[in-house]
């Protein structure tokens, strides 16, 4: 069973919230704009900011707004032939300061700009209703941010160059949640996952799977404290029941397998051997694994230790 526990991955971490064509988000990429920026610049102390009418560039983009000599500087609006539009502050012929970019597909970014790139604090609204509100660097999510989806899924935490990376909290529409570490958009490191039905796991993760040492608890009082490999109990672990019973021993593929000690409800202990979740034999009191022992004859398992997810 995967970490999502059957929850639709439409709400899972996804690629960064940018336009399909990253060039769309960069107002200064027009070839004519680049040509404009290469013209000889007048001394900025010798010119006065002017409001001019529509100025068309060779590539088809049209700018209306303030100029400082031959540079777009101040407030202005630029519209591209495909319908994309930037409205906001300019400095040194580039989008700098506060501004809003309208993408052709309906996406909108509103926030800070530095040299034609989303940089600082900003909000990106997708046409499908999803959004990102947080810090940006070089057109990427970078720093603290909040992503939300139309189905109610939500992530709040740290980003590095467009990916969830660091500490964060992800919640799903069914009430499930994860709080902990992320690496490159994956649940990875230490964290706690709580299922919508109340089950919970706190421990180590590797690429969205329980992997390493952790504690899994069921709502009925059962618990497993031990090692996991790819979502399955594997290695050394202790399984306890609410009535006082306990199994302390080896596990493989999610089942008791190898040597272990079983504690009864009354507190007495039995040392024994298990295979694929079934009791093979119990050893006489004080005997070791090499001592002749009597089989239980039932082939049964310590009931409940291998039932339920995880």
Backbone as CSV, one residue per row, in Angstrom:
resi,resn,N_x,N_y,N_z,CA_x,CA_y,CA_z,C_x,C_y,C_z
1,UNK,0.847,-1.188,0.000,0.000,0.000,0.000,0.881,1.235,0.000
2,UNK,0.649,2.095,-0.956,1.459,3.297,-1.056,1.084,4.325,-0.011
3,UNK,1.892,5.313,0.112,1.674,6.336,1.121,0.365,7.081,0.929
4,UNK,-0.108,7.188,-0.318,-1.332,7.944,-0.546,-2.567,7.211,-0.039
5,UNK,-2.420,6.020,0.218,-3.530,5.288,0.814,-4.791,5.313,-0.022
6,UNK,-4.633,5.358,-1.348,-5.799,5.334,-2.220,-6.333,6.698,-2.575
7,UNK,-5.745,7.756,-2.000,-6.209,9.101,-2.311,-5.775,9.468,-3.712
8,UNK,-6.654,10.114,-4.462,-6.331,10.504,-5.822,-5.111,11.397,-5.858
9,UNK,-4.207,11.115,-6.806,-2.995,11.919,-6.911,-3.228,13.217,-7.663
10,UNK,-4.488,13.549,-7.965,-4.752,14.852,-8.563,-4.385,15.941,-7.583
11,UNK,-4.269,15.581,-6.307,-3.934,16.561,-5.277,-2.494,16.435,-4.809
12,UNK,-1.725,15.560,-5.453,-0.363,15.338,-5.014,0.550,16.446,-5.519
13,UNK,1.755,16.538,-4.925,2.696,17.543,-5.399,2.883,17.467,-6.898
14,UNK,2.936,18.601,-7.554,3.033,18.661,-9.005,4.076,19.689,-9.414
15,UNK,4.388,19.772,-10.726,5.400,20.730,-11.174,5.057,22.158,-10.797
16,UNK,6.075,23.020,-10.865,5.889,24.394,-10.431,4.801,25.098,-11.225
17,UNK,4.175,26.073,-10.580,3.068,26.799,-11.187,3.600,27.895,-12.094
18,UNK,4.020,27.522,-13.285,4.456,28.523,-14.246,3.722,28.293,-15.550
19,UNK,3.839,29.229,-16.466,3.133,29.097,-17.726,3.754,27.991,-18.556
20,UNK,2.998,27.499,-19.549,3.513,26.435,-20.384,4.756,26.895,-21.135
21,UNK,4.829,28.149,-21.428,6.014,28.705,-22.071,6.601,29.727,-21.128
22,UNK,7.741,29.396,-20.524,8.296,30.294,-19.521,8.618,31.659,-20.097
23,UNK,8.842,31.723,-21.405,9.133,33.022,-21.999,7.951,33.969,-21.857
24,UNK,6.735,33.396,-21.744,5.549,34.239,-21.613,5.602,35.110,-20.373
25,UNK,6.297,34.632,-19.355,6.286,35.352,-18.092,7.373,36.415,-18.031
26,UNK,8.156,36.500,-19.099,9.265,37.447,-19.131,8.977,38.550,-20.128
27,UNK,8.484,39.696,-19.684,8.103,40.772,-20.590,9.222,41.271,-21.477
28,UNK,10.462,41.148,-21.074,11.551,41.735,-21.843,12.174,40.821,-22.872
29,UNK,11.515,39.691,-23.206,12.105,38.728,-24.121,11.854,39.053,-25.588
30,UNK,10.985,40.003,-25.892,10.681,40.354,-27.272,11.953,40.818,-27.982
31,UNK,12.146,40.349,-29.232,13.372,40.687,-29.943,13.521,42.184,-30.135
32,UNK,12.403,42.856,-30.390,12.460,44.297,-30.582,12.806,45.000,-29.278
33,UNK,12.346,44.391,-28.155,12.662,44.984,-26.860,14.156,44.893,-26.607
34,UNK,14.736,43.738,-26.959,16.172,43.583,-26.791,16.919,44.597,-27.641
35,UNK,16.378,44.826,-28.855,16.989,45.806,-29.737,16.908,47.190,-29.122
36,UNK,15.750,47.477,-28.525,15.566,48.776,-27.882,16.585,48.971,-26.771
37,UNK,16.842,47.873,-26.002,17.760,47.985,-24.882,19.199,48.174,-25.323
38,UNK,19.487,47.862,-26.596,20.858,47.993,-27.064,21.171,49.383,-27.600
39,UNK,20.163,50.221,-27.710,20.393,51.571,-28.212,21.237,52.383,-27.228
40,UNK,21.861,53.383,-27.756,22.670,54.249,-26.896,21.780,54.895,-25.857
41,UNK,22.198,54.842,-24.600,21.408,55.385,-23.506,21.837,56.812,-23.190
42,UNK,20.827,57.653,-22.968,21.116,59.002,-22.520,21.410,58.975,-21.028
43,UNK,22.109,59.967,-20.547,22.367,60.070,-19.117,21.044,60.216,-18.394
44,UNK,20.794,59.361,-17.379,19.512,59.375,-16.686,19.299,60.679,-15.930
45,UNK,20.373,61.400,-15.647,20.216,62.683,-14.938,19.811,63.799,-15.881
46,UNK,19.910,63.539,-17.195,19.596,64.576,-18.180,18.199,64.443,-18.754
47,UNK,17.483,63.383,-18.397,16.172,63.159,-18.997,15.079,63.202,-17.945
48,UNK,13.865,63.408,-18.420,12.705,63.477,-17.546,11.744,62.357,-17.922
49,UNK,11.168,61.697,-16.926,10.210,60.630,-17.203,9.015,61.216,-17.946
50,UNK,8.622,60.542,-19.017,7.527,61.024,-19.855,6.470,59.944,-20.038
51,UNK,5.238,60.373,-20.120,4.139,59.461,-20.439,3.911,59.531,-21.936
52,UNK,4.015,58.408,-22.615,3.847,58.374,-24.064,2.699,57.448,-24.448
53,UNK,2.232,57.653,-25.643,1.173,56.804,-26.165,1.721,55.453,-26.587
54,UNK,0.912,54.689,-27.281,1.298,53.344,-27.689,2.534,53.355,-28.576
55,UNK,3.495,52.514,-28.219,4.717,52.356,-29.002,4.806,50.910,-29.454
56,UNK,4.818,50.692,-30.765,4.841,49.334,-31.306,6.269,48.909,-31.609
57,UNK,6.603,47.675,-31.250,7.909,47.113,-31.549,7.803,46.223,-32.786
58,UNK,8.941,45.942,-33.384,8.961,45.149,-34.613,8.314,43.778,-34.433
59,UNK,8.454,43.208,-33.245,7.888,41.885,-33.011,6.388,41.879,-32.803
60,UNK,5.780,43.050,-32.754,4.332,43.134,-32.609,3.861,43.554,-31.240
61,UNK,4.758,43.551,-30.237,4.369,43.985,-28.899,4.137,45.488,-28.890
62,UNK,3.198,45.926,-28.054,2.857,47.347,-27.956,2.956,47.773,-26.499
63,UNK,3.710,48.844,-26.255,3.892,49.369,-24.902,3.273,50.755,-24.791
64,UNK,2.513,50.946,-23.723,1.917,52.244,-23.426,2.242,52.591,-21.986
65,UNK,2.931,53.702,-21.785,3.270,54.062,-20.420,4.401,55.052,-20.331
66,UNK,5.107,54.996,-19.212,6.154,55.974,-18.941,7.504,55.531,-19.499
67,UNK,8.282,56.539,-19.890,9.621,56.325,-20.416,10.586,57.248,-19.695
68,UNK,11.823,56.801,-19.615,12.903,57.651,-19.139,13.957,57.605,-20.234
69,UNK,13.931,58.592,-21.099,14.765,58.561,-22.288,14.274,57.465,-23.212
70,UNK,15.151,56.550,-23.578,14.788,55.444,-24.461,14.439,54.166,-23.703
71,UNK,14.257,54.273,-22.394,13.960,53.101,-21.579,12.556,53.168,-20.995
72,UNK,11.885,52.033,-20.985,10.607,51.946,-20.280,10.910,52.070,-18.796
73,UNK,10.313,53.033,-18.157,10.650,53.322,-16.763,9.470,54.023,-16.109
74,UNK,8.936,53.415,-15.044,7.744,53.944,-14.395,6.618,52.945,-14.539
75,UNK,5.400,53.446,-14.679,4.255,52.542,-14.860,3.938,52.392,-16.336
76,UNK,3.660,51.139,-16.737,3.331,50.915,-18.132,2.652,49.589,-18.373
77,UNK,2.075,49.482,-19.569,1.373,48.264,-19.976,1.944,47.795,-21.305
78,UNK,2.321,46.528,-21.374,2.791,45.968,-22.638,1.928,44.775,-23.002
79,UNK,1.504,44.767,-24.273,0.641,43.695,-24.778,1.353,43.000,-25.931
80,UNK,1.351,41.669,-25.907,1.983,40.881,-26.958,0.946,40.463,-28.005
81,UNK,1.400,40.115,-29.205,0.475,39.732,-30.285,-0.450,38.570,-29.928
82,UNK,0.015,37.656,-29.066,-0.812,36.496,-28.711,-1.836,36.811,-27.630
83,UNK,-1.832,38.060,-27.118,-2.803,38.457,-26.106,-2.256,38.531,-24.698
84,UNK,-1.041,38.049,-24.471,-0.434,38.154,-23.144,-0.216,39.625,-22.807
85,UNK,-0.273,39.940,-21.509,-0.151,41.345,-21.114,0.549,41.479,-19.767
86,UNK,1.413,42.498,-19.675,2.032,42.860,-18.400,1.638,44.291,-18.068
87,UNK,1.196,44.488,-16.837,0.830,45.824,-16.378,1.470,46.060,-15.020
88,UNK,2.295,47.101,-14.945,2.947,47.374,-13.676,4.134,48.291,-13.803
89,UNK,5.072,48.105,-12.903,6.231,48.988,-12.827,7.383,48.493,-13.699
90,UNK,8.104,49.477,-14.237,9.270,49.214,-15.064,10.439,50.038,-14.552
91,UNK,11.657,49.543,-14.776,12.867,50.298,-14.472,13.992,49.756,-15.343
92,UNK,14.742,50.656,-15.946,15.861,50.275,-16.811,15.413,49.334,-17.921
93,UNK,14.235,49.627,-18.481,13.696,48.920,-19.644,13.253,47.483,-19.354
94,UNK,13.091,47.154,-18.056,12.629,45.819,-17.692,11.546,45.902,-16.625
95,UNK,10.789,44.828,-16.502,9.781,44.762,-15.450,10.499,44.709,-14.111
96,UNK,10.309,45.736,-13.307,10.941,45.835,-11.992,9.965,46.488,-11.030
97,UNK,9.706,45.828,-9.908,8.773,46.363,-8.935,7.513,45.520,-8.883
98,UNK,6.374,46.165,-8.678,5.094,45.460,-8.609,4.466,45.385,-9.993
99,UNK,3.920,44.223,-10.328,3.278,44.097,-11.625,2.423,42.858,-11.733
100,UNK,1.591,42.857,-12.766,0.683,41.731,-12.997,0.852,41.254,-14.431
101,UNK,1.010,39.937,-14.588,1.150,39.357,-15.924,-0.041,38.448,-16.210
102,UNK,-0.688,38.688,-17.347,-1.847,37.908,-17.770,-1.409,36.970,-18.889
103,UNK,-1.455,35.667,-18.626,-1.071,34.682,-19.632,-2.227,34.412,-20.592
104,UNK,-1.871,33.948,-21.758,-2.875,33.657,-22.782,-3.850,32.581,-22.326
105,UNK,-3.375,31.609,-21.540,-4.230,30.499,-21.108,-5.116,30.847,-19.917
106,UNK,-5.047,32.098,-19.457,-5.891,32.522,-18.340,-5.184,32.592,-17.006
107,UNK,-3.961,32.090,-16.926,-3.192,32.186,-15.686,-2.786,33.636,-15.427
108,UNK,-2.676,33.993,-14.152,-2.304,35.360,-13.784,-1.277,35.326,-12.656
109,UNK,-0.217,36.106,-12.822,0.757,36.299,-11.742,0.720,37.753,-11.317
110,UNK,0.614,37.974,-10.015,0.593,39.329,-9.470,1.582,39.392,-8.318
111,UNK,2.594,40.251,-8.466,3.578,40.330,-7.397,4.813,41.101,-7.777
112,UNK,5.925,40.707,-7.164,7.195,41.408,-7.346,7.952,40.893,-8.563
113,UNK,8.681,41.840,-9.198,9.510,41.524,-10.356,10.901,42.111,-10.177
114,UNK,11.898,41.390,-10.669,13.267,41.890,-10.717,13.852,41.503,-12.072
115,UNK,14.151,42.500,-12.891,14.761,42.269,-14.205,14.003,41.230,-15.025
116,UNK,12.713,41.475,-15.192,11.849,40.642,-16.037,11.530,39.264,-15.474
117,UNK,11.828,39.021,-14.218,11.519,37.724,-13.619,10.717,37.890,-12.332
118,UNK,9.806,36.936,-12.095,9.067,36.926,-10.836,10.075,36.682,-9.725
119,UNK,10.185,37.633,-8.807,11.206,37.540,-7.770,10.762,38.359,-6.567
120,UNK,10.609,37.697,-5.427,10.103,38.361,-4.235,8.832,37.681,-3.780
121,UNK,7.809,38.463,-3.474,6.523,37.916,-3.027,5.506,38.028,-4.153
122,UNK,4.754,36.946,-4.393,3.768,37.010,-5.460,2.743,35.897,-5.388
123,UNK,1.645,36.105,-6.103,0.554,35.121,-6.162,0.334,34.716,-7.611
124,UNK,0.303,33.406,-7.861,0.047,32.886,-9.204,-1.280,32.142,-9.177
125,UNK,-2.237,32.609,-9.967,-3.546,31.966,-10.068,-3.634,31.213,-11.391
126,UNK,-3.921,29.928,-11.313,-4.136,29.131,-12.517,-5.588,29.249,-12.967
127,UNK,-5.782,29.088,-14.255,-7.133,29.130,-14.802,-7.986,27.991,-14.252
128,UNK,-7.360,26.888,-13.821,-8.118,25.744,-13.298,-8.501,25.909,-11.829
129,UNK,-8.117,27.036,-11.218,-8.494,27.295,-9.833,-7.403,27.052,-8.813
130,UNK,-6.315,26.411,-9.205,-5.201,26.204,-8.281,-4.387,27.489,-8.173
131,UNK,-3.598,27.591,-7.107,-2.840,28.824,-6.903,-1.600,28.583,-6.052
132,UNK,-0.672,29.528,-6.155,0.522,29.551,-5.307,0.693,30.966,-4.786
133,UNK,0.844,31.088,-3.474,1.033,32.390,-2.834,2.280,32.294,-1.968
134,UNK,3.330,32.993,-2.380,4.554,32.888,-1.603,5.730,33.590,-2.232
135,UNK,6.904,33.102,-1.892,8.140,33.729,-2.342,8.617,33.124,-3.662
136,UNK,9.274,33.994,-4.450,9.773,33.611,-5.767,11.225,34.030,-5.931
137,UNK,11.912,33.298,-6.815,13.257,33.686,-7.222,13.497,33.159,-8.632
138,UNK,13.823,34.065,-9.554,14.083,33.681,-10.946,12.944,32.859,-11.550
139,UNK,11.722,33.364,-11.377,10.523,32.720,-11.930,10.193,31.369,-11.294
140,UNK,10.783,31.050,-10.166,10.525,29.775,-9.494,10.040,30.010,-8.069
141,UNK,9.234,29.067,-7.577,8.883,29.093,-6.155,10.180,28.913,-5.373
142,UNK,10.428,29.789,-4.444,11.678,29.690,-3.697,11.504,30.408,-2.366
143,UNK,11.514,29.618,-1.287,11.257,30.173,0.033,9.965,29.590,0.579
144,UNK,9.264,30.366,1.382,8.011,29.893,1.975,6.841,30.184,1.042
145,UNK,5.934,29.192,0.918,4.782,29.394,0.052,3.621,28.490,0.393
146,UNK,2.470,28.813,-0.197,1.243,28.035,0.002,0.652,27.702,-1.362
147,UNK,0.445,26.416,-1.615,-0.230,25.961,-2.831,-1.601,25.425,-2.443
148,UNK,-2.600,25.741,-3.267,-3.953,25.244,-3.011,-4.572,24.768,-4.317
149,UNK,-5.399,23.714,-4.210,-6.059,23.141,-5.369,-7.576,23.211,-5.209
150,UNK,-8.308,23.198,-6.320,-9.771,23.312,-6.269,-10.455,22.220,-5.446
151,UNK,-9.841,21.019,-5.357,-10.469,19.920,-4.616,-10.254,20.022,-3.110
152,UNK,-9.552,21.076,-2.664,-9.335,21.272,-1.237,-7.959,20.892,-0.741
153,UNK,-7.148,20.279,-1.583,-5.784,19.936,-1.183,-4.984,21.217,-0.954
154,UNK,-4.016,21.136,-0.040,-3.252,22.337,0.317,-1.860,21.957,0.809
155,UNK,-0.871,22.730,0.388,0.494,22.555,0.887,1.025,23.893,1.366
156,UNK,1.654,23.877,2.533,2.326,25.066,3.039,3.693,24.657,3.547
157,UNK,4.718,25.320,3.031,6.057,24.972,3.468,7.135,25.612,2.634
158,UNK,8.282,24.952,2.613,9.461,25.498,1.957,9.624,24.969,0.529
159,UNK,10.122,25.860,-0.331,10.421,25.525,-1.722,11.858,25.915,-2.040
160,UNK,12.466,25.144,-2.940,13.790,25.481,-3.453,13.757,25.302,-4.966
161,UNK,14.012,26.370,-5.687,14.020,26.381,-7.159,12.835,25.622,-7.761
162,UNK,11.647,25.901,-7.267,10.431,25.361,-7.855,9.905,24.071,-7.259
163,UNK,10.644,23.433,-6.373,10.214,22.158,-5.793,9.994,22.273,-4.289
164,UNK,9.059,21.477,-3.780,8.861,21.393,-2.336,10.116,20.759,-1.750
165,UNK,10.778,21.479,-0.879,12.072,21.012,-0.390,12.326,21.636,0.973
166,UNK,12.343,20.782,2.007,12.470,21.275,3.369,11.253,20.843,4.166
167,UNK,10.871,21.602,5.159,9.721,21.257,5.990,8.429,21.815,5.409
168,UNK,7.370,21.014,5.515,6.083,21.470,5.011,4.945,20.605,5.505
169,UNK,3.726,21.074,5.258,2.513,20.344,5.635,1.608,20.224,4.423
170,UNK,1.241,18.987,4.079,0.336,18.733,2.950,-0.942,18.114,3.500
171,UNK,-2.081,18.677,3.134,-3.372,18.122,3.554,-4.183,17.748,2.322
172,UNK,-4.931,16.638,2.418,-5.742,16.138,1.321,-7.229,16.333,1.623
173,UNK,-8.072,16.292,0.592,-9.516,16.514,0.775,-10.191,15.536,1.731
174,UNK,-9.655,14.301,1.859,-10.292,13.301,2.720,-9.897,13.452,4.187
175,UNK,-9.100,14.483,4.493,-8.687,14.706,5.873,-7.314,14.171,6.207
176,UNK,-6.700,13.429,5.295,-5.345,12.940,5.521,-4.371,14.113,5.511
177,UNK,-3.268,13.952,6.225,-2.278,15.027,6.247,-0.885,14.470,6.495
178,UNK,0.100,15.209,6.029,1.500,14.874,6.284,2.220,16.139,6.711
179,UNK,2.978,16.030,7.787,3.783,17.153,8.265,5.197,16.663,8.482
180,UNK,6.128,17.239,7.734,7.501,16.791,7.873,8.382,17.278,6.753
181,UNK,9.358,16.450,6.406,10.366,16.852,5.433,10.015,16.418,4.018
182,UNK,10.407,17.275,3.057,10.251,17.005,1.629,11.605,17.179,0.946
183,UNK,11.826,16.395,-0.109,13.010,16.547,-0.946,12.569,16.435,-2.400
184,UNK,12.777,17.488,-3.175,12.419,17.490,-4.601,10.978,17.020,-4.826
185,UNK,10.056,17.588,-4.081,8.612,17.312,-4.194,8.176,15.985,-3.579
186,UNK,9.101,15.179,-3.084,8.747,13.894,-2.484,8.770,13.970,-0.956
187,UNK,7.906,13.174,-0.316,7.973,12.988,1.134,9.240,12.196,1.410
188,UNK,10.167,12.804,2.127,11.479,12.177,2.286,12.156,12.749,3.525
189,UNK,12.580,11.844,4.426,13.169,12.290,5.683,12.263,11.893,6.834
190,UNK,12.152,12.752,7.829,11.292,12.449,8.975,9.977,13.217,8.862
191,UNK,8.875,12.528,9.188,7.587,13.206,9.177,6.477,12.330,9.711
192,UNK,5.334,12.948,9.940,4.163,12.224,10.448,3.022,12.311,9.447
193,UNK,2.475,11.149,9.094,1.333,11.062,8.184,0.133,10.569,8.979
194,UNK,-0.982,11.285,8.873,-2.220,10.892,9.554,-3.277,10.620,8.493
195,UNK,-3.825,9.414,8.493,-4.865,9.049,7.542,-6.215,9.614,7.981
196,UNK,-7.123,9.693,7.036,-8.455,10.210,7.334,-9.211,9.362,8.335
197,UNK,-8.880,8.060,8.430,-9.571,7.175,9.374,-8.909,7.155,10.752
198,UNK,-7.872,7.969,10.946,-7.249,8.071,12.261,-5.931,7.353,12.431
199,UNK,-5.587,6.456,11.513,-4.285,5.803,11.604,-3.182,6.847,11.456
200,UNK,-2.037,6.578,12.057,-0.934,7.528,11.925,0.418,6.832,11.959
201,UNK,1.357,7.431,11.250,2.733,6.927,11.234,3.675,8.101,11.417
202,UNK,4.595,7.976,12.360,5.617,8.994,12.590,6.975,8.321,12.505
203,UNK,7.772,8.755,11.553,9.073,8.134,11.400,9.768,8.543,10.124
204,UNK,10.630,7.662,9.649,11.444,7.943,8.473,10.715,7.576,7.179
205,UNK,11.003,8.377,6.134,10.405,8.181,4.815,11.490,8.222,3.745
206,UNK,11.215,7.533,2.637,12.095,7.602,1.478,11.239,7.591,0.224
207,UNK,11.260,8.673,-0.517,10.520,8.803,-1.775,9.068,8.361,-1.614
208,UNK,8.372,8.988,-0.683,6.934,8.791,-0.453,6.563,7.448,0.172
209,UNK,7.524,6.731,0.711,7.234,5.456,1.369,7.838,5.414,2.772
210,UNK,7.157,4.691,3.663,7.701,4.472,5.001,8.961,3.628,4.850
211,UNK,10.062,4.160,5.329,11.331,3.474,5.108,12.308,3.907,6.191
212,UNK,12.660,2.956,7.076,13.499,3.276,8.219,12.729,3.027,9.506
213,UNK,13.131,3.673,10.575,12.495,3.460,11.875,11.253,4.335,12.004
214,UNK,10.166,3.741,12.545,8.958,4.524,12.728,7.963,3.866,13.665
215,UNK,6.971,4.645,14.058,5.895,4.173,14.936,4.568,4.306,14.205
216,UNK,3.881,3.160,14.010,2.574,3.140,13.354,1.521,2.806,14.406
217,UNK,0.459,3.610,14.471,-0.596,3.412,15.466,-1.961,3.318,14.789
218,UNK,-2.758,2.352,15.250,-4.117,2.177,14.767,-5.101,2.787,15.766
219,UNK,-6.290,3.087,15.299,-7.283,3.717,16.177,-7.791,2.759,17.247
220,UNK,-7.670,1.444,17.030,-8.145,0.478,18.026,-7.120,0.215,19.129
221,UNK,-5.979,0.892,19.078,-4.985,0.741,20.129,-3.781,-0.092,19.765
222,UNK,-3.817,-0.782,18.630,-2.650,-1.541,18.202,-1.530,-0.585,17.789
223,UNK,-0.297,-1.065,17.881,0.831,-0.219,17.494,2.013,-1.079,17.071
224,UNK,2.793,-0.532,16.156,4.037,-1.183,15.744,5.153,-0.157,15.814
225,UNK,6.211,-0.510,16.522,7.375,0.364,16.663,8.585,-0.414,16.166
226,UNK,9.066,-0.021,14.991,10.178,-0.777,14.439,10.610,-0.289,13.081
227,UNK,11.166,-1.210,12.303,11.771,-0.861,11.025,10.842,-1.168,9.853
228,UNK,10.905,-0.268,8.851,10.134,-0.431,7.620,11.067,-0.400,6.417
229,UNK,10.675,-1.138,5.379,11.351,-1.088,4.088,10.268,-1.012,3.018
230,UNK,10.235,0.076,2.275,9.244,0.261,1.209,7.815,-0.011,1.680
231,UNK,7.428,0.633,2.772,6.070,0.562,3.319,5.753,-0.728,4.071
232,UNK,6.697,-1.661,4.191,6.442,-2.933,4.870,7.349,-3.088,6.090
233,UNK,6.810,-3.734,7.139,7.620,-4.038,8.323,8.744,-4.976,7.900
234,UNK,9.955,-4.609,8.227,11.098,-5.419,7.806,12.259,-5.173,8.761
235,UNK,12.741,-6.257,9.383,13.827,-6.107,10.344,13.327,-6.346,11.755
236,UNK,13.737,-5.500,12.669,13.369,-5.644,14.084,12.189,-4.737,14.405
237,UNK,11.213,-5.277,15.170,10.080,-4.447,15.542,9.232,-5.050,16.644
238,UNK,8.480,-4.178,17.308,7.603,-4.591,18.409,6.164,-4.247,18.054
239,UNK,5.298,-5.265,18.065,3.874,-5.077,17.800,3.117,-5.285,19.105
240,UNK,2.292,-4.328,19.489,1.529,-4.436,20.738,0.038,-4.371,20.462
241,UNK,-0.731,-5.087,21.295,-2.183,-5.086,21.219,-2.746,-4.320,22.423
242,UNK,-3.941,-3.793,22.303,-4.525,-3.040,23.424,-4.811,-3.895,24.658
243,UNK,-4.896,-5.229,24.483,-5.172,-6.095,25.634,-3.895,-6.513,26.374
244,UNK,-2.748,-5.975,25.955,-1.503,-6.265,26.655,-0.580,-7.240,25.955
245,UNK,-1.063,-7.938,24.940,-0.207,-8.871,24.218,0.872,-8.111,23.439
246,UNK,1.978,-8.806,23.166,3.081,-8.143,22.465,3.932,-9.163,21.720
247,UNK,4.405,-8.772,20.544,5.386,-9.567,19.805,6.607,-8.682,19.578
248,UNK,7.759,-9.185,20.002,9.016,-8.452,19.866,9.993,-9.353,19.126
249,UNK,10.259,-9.006,17.864,11.141,-9.878,17.111,11.362,-9.443,15.682
250,UNK,11.657,-10.437,14.831,12.016,-10.183,13.441,10.788,-10.153,12.527
251,UNK,10.910,-9.342,11.462,9.837,-9.187,10.481,10.410,-9.250,9.068
252,UNK,9.548,-9.699,8.134,9.938,-9.721,6.730,8.686,-9.565,5.867
253,UNK,8.739,-8.658,4.910,7.601,-8.411,4.011,6.305,-8.145,4.767
254,UNK,6.405,-7.454,5.887,5.221,-7.061,6.636,4.697,-8.099,7.608
255,UNK,5.384,-9.237,7.759,4.914,-10.308,8.642,6.017,-10.752,9.607
256,UNK,5.574,-11.386,10.729,6.555,-11.944,11.654,7.328,-13.042,10.930
257,UNK,8.645,-12.958,11.012,9.460,-13.936,10.292,10.832,-14.010,10.954
258,UNK,11.098,-15.149,11.599,12.350,-15.316,12.319,12.092,-15.503,13.801
259,UNK,13.060,-15.157,14.608,12.956,-15.340,16.045,12.242,-14.163,16.698
260,UNK,11.471,-14.490,17.748,10.768,-13.436,18.454,10.302,-13.879,19.826
261,UNK,9.831,-12.917,20.587,9.296,-13.196,21.924,7.855,-12.710,21.976
262,UNK,6.967,-13.626,22.376,5.543,-13.305,22.454,5.143,-13.173,23.920
263,UNK,4.486,-12.068,24.243,4.000,-11.826,25.605,2.486,-11.978,25.619
264,UNK,1.979,-12.791,26.546,0.542,-13.033,26.629,-0.156,-11.909,27.390
265,UNK,-1.492,-11.989,27.430,-2.280,-10.997,28.160,-1.925,-10.972,29.644
266,UNK,-1.559,-12.130,30.179,-1.240,-12.223,31.606,0.202,-11.815,31.917
267,UNK,0.984,-11.553,30.856,2.346,-11.092,31.085,3.426,-12.141,30.958
268,UNK,3.046,-13.396,30.746,4.062,-14.436,30.578,4.654,-14.335,29.172
269,UNK,5.901,-14.754,29.019,6.573,-14.638,27.726,6.934,-16.001,27.156
270,UNK,6.938,-16.065,25.826,7.304,-17.280,25.118,8.263,-16.915,23.991
271,UNK,9.377,-17.616,23.971,10.324,-17.410,22.892,10.017,-18.404,21.788
272,UNK,9.962,-17.917,20.556,9.588,-18.820,19.493,10.131,-18.429,18.133
273,UNK,9.618,-19.149,17.135,10.049,-18.924,15.757,8.818,-18.756,14.872
274,UNK,8.892,-17.795,13.953,7.774,-17.498,13.060,8.243,-17.540,11.607
275,UNK,7.286,-17.851,10.739,7.579,-17.857,9.312,6.366,-17.326,8.551
276,UNK,6.583,-16.266,7.808,5.528,-15.655,7.002,4.273,-15.369,7.820
277,UNK,4.459,-14.912,9.044,3.341,-14.524,9.892,2.755,-15.636,10.730
278,UNK,3.239,-16.862,10.566,2.694,-17.993,11.310,3.693,-18.494,12.355
279,UNK,3.139,-18.927,13.503,3.975,-19.469,14.571,4.430,-20.878,14.196
280,UNK,5.733,-21.078,14.133,6.282,-22.396,13.808,6.447,-23.230,15.076
281,UNK,6.998,-22.641,16.112,7.202,-23.363,17.370,7.552,-22.382,18.483
282,UNK,7.288,-22.829,19.714,7.721,-22.106,20.906,8.779,-22.953,21.604
283,UNK,9.797,-22.312,22.141,10.862,-23.026,22.835,10.527,-23.144,24.314
284,UNK,10.997,-24.224,24.957,10.777,-24.375,26.401,11.385,-23.194,27.141
285,UNK,10.855,-22.904,28.281,11.343,-21.784,29.081,12.833,-21.922,29.341
286,UNK,13.591,-20.880,29.012,15.029,-20.871,29.249,15.825,-21.506,28.134
287,UNK,15.153,-22.073,27.130,15.862,-22.728,26.032,16.213,-21.730,24.950
288,UNK,17.280,-22.033,24.201,17.685,-21.166,23.104,17.142,-21.684,21.798
289,UNK,17.533,-21.014,20.727,17.018,-21.378,19.414,17.498,-22.752,18.975
290,UNK,18.648,-23.200,19.528,19.181,-24.488,19.125,18.610,-25.650,19.918
291,UNK,17.740,-25.383,20.876,17.168,-26.424,21.724,15.960,-27.056,21.049
292,UNK,15.800,-28.354,21.197,14.638,-29.021,20.634,13.373,-28.454,21.258
293,UNK,12.429,-28.133,20.415,11.204,-27.513,20.909,9.992,-28.182,20.298
294,UNK,8.876,-27.999,20.944,7.625,-28.576,20.477,6.876,-27.576,19.612
295,UNK,6.408,-28.043,18.451,5.632,-27.169,17.576,4.277,-26.911,18.199
296,UNK,3.704,-25.772,17.869,2.372,-25.462,18.383,1.328,-26.341,17.736
297,UNK,1.654,-26.827,16.540,0.727,-27.724,15.855,-0.427,-27.002,15.201
298,UNK,-0.512,-25.715,15.379,-1.654,-24.978,14.827,-1.316,-24.248,13.545
299,UNK,-0.040,-23.936,13.381,0.336,-23.174,12.197,-0.242,-21.786,12.223
300,UNK,-0.720,-21.382,13.387,-1.385,-20.087,13.478,-0.416,-18.949,13.652
301,UNK,-0.954,-17.729,13.570,-0.145,-16.531,13.761,-0.605,-15.832,15.019
302,UNK,0.214,-14.896,15.481,-0.206,-14.069,16.608,-1.233,-13.094,16.066
303,UNK,-2.465,-13.434,16.194,-3.581,-12.770,15.514,-3.527,-11.258,15.565
304,UNK,-3.695,-10.676,14.393,-3.807,-9.228,14.301,-2.525,-8.516,13.988
305,UNK,-1.373,-9.180,14.140,-0.099,-8.498,13.915,0.138,-8.218,12.446
306,UNK,-0.514,-8.982,11.578,-0.286,-8.783,10.151,-1.524,-8.252,9.454
307,UNK,-2.501,-7.822,10.211,-3.714,-7.294,9.598,-3.674,-5.787,9.565
308,UNK,-4.374,-5.225,8.618,-4.451,-3.769,8.529,-3.280,-3.202,7.755
309,UNK,-3.468,-2.008,7.224,-2.418,-1.341,6.477,-1.211,-1.104,7.352
310,UNK,-0.024,-1.344,6.794,1.264,-1.191,7.466,1.454,-2.231,8.544
